[in-house]
Amino acid sequence: MPFSRRNFLETGLAAAAGAAAGSAGEASADQRPTPQSSPTAPAESLIDPKFASPDGHQLATDAIHLGQEAGFSVTPIYQSKNSQHGRYQRPSFNPTIWSLEAKIKGLEGGAEAVTGPCGMSVIAQTYLAHAKAGDRIVAHRCNYDAVMTLLRDKLPRFGIEVELIDMNDPENLRAALKKKKTKFVHFEPYVNPTMEVLPALELIKLAAEHGAVSVVDNTWLTPIMFQPLRHGADLVIHSATKYIGGHGSAMGGVACGRNAEWVKEIRRASIPFGGLEAHPKVARVRYGGLESWAKRQQQGQAYTRGFGGMLGVEWKEGRTHGGFDGKLKLCKPWGSLGDVVTLVQQRKGEPDRGIPGRYTRIAVGLEDPRDIIADFQQALEQV
Ligand SMILES: Cc1ncc(COP(=O)(O)O)c(C=O)c1O
């Protein structure tokens, strides 16, 4: 698989975007780790126990220390675009960026990581760098909206064929791969905004068996809960604007290619949103870790250690859907996710993407859950 840092940086997409983005480590077929399933952790820990730290630390320690500039507790933000090395190399030639790349590389178990100005720039640049006219991408029918625009509207203009299929059933992918030579298989394991939990391990395996590069957008799960490279995926992508950024204060994107490393376990809490399902105004809660939703998404439990802060609510009535976000006092009716603040986004139904009508996407923040619940309750009383 011809991923290299160089051809990412040479494509120049970032010049248009105002900065650069990039890619990933190379992995030949014989380096491919055997995909394994790692059952969802017991409630006391959501961290994959197989994490292998380069320094022998636990994952939480590495999330802090990996890649930090020596002598500083937090790597300083370097604002310079030029250096004594005399080469202007877009933002990748910058110690702050090196620090982020090293951290993601360590956490995801990749051979190489490259950053960009946002998640979309890195995704677009992946395809600009590696796809050409006549190539074919098979993707899940639903991804983040701007990814849909890229796949449905933009890439086909360059002669790149994109087939959108329902990847809930891996047999659909098998059929699509058998039908025609395919270069990329693209999906989000925990789908934005439908909360579908795709059978990621099978999809990765099928892509490998058919010689396709698997591109896994891991923004929602983060390497804390799912490390696709360790399951044989070729490229993992993050919108670092979200959980990787961590404080709702930065934009960025990262692409990271795989190698074999190990994982160790630490603790992490899950989010107790099952109660919402019992509310008389709620038709269904979509959350990967919720039993009722997991039953419909059986494959989900097999490989991820948890599902993070993203959930969806299907309302019984249009009135609730229309009014709920406007009545919130603490949580905000804004886009984005992986923020410190709980963000609520009303969606229009899009049946071809599996997005139901009267649907709200919720990105849980870091507030005390009791305050979030109280805010939901008072809003629901009014609609
Ligand atoms: C799953 C997923 N991938 C990619 C992106 C795009 O990231 P960015 O906004 O940093 O361009 C988003 C944004 O919401 C996302 O949710």
The ligand as a Gaussian input file, in Angstrom:
#p B3LYP/6-31G(d) Opt

LIG

0 1
 C      -16.901000      11.249000      12.028000
 C      -16.398000      12.570000      11.533000
 N      -15.392000      12.583000      10.634000
 C      -14.897000      13.745000      10.154000
 C      -15.409000      14.957000      10.559000
 C      -14.837000      16.231000       9.971000
 O      -13.965000      16.836000      10.850000
 P      -13.602000      18.407000      10.834000
 O      -14.830000      19.146000      11.287000
 O      -12.452000      18.532000      11.778000
 O      -13.229000      18.738000       9.425000
 C      -16.453000      14.983000      11.505000
 C      -17.036000      16.260000      11.971000
 O      -18.029000      16.310000      12.663000
 C      -16.950000      13.758000      12.011000
 O      -17.949000      13.706000      12.919000

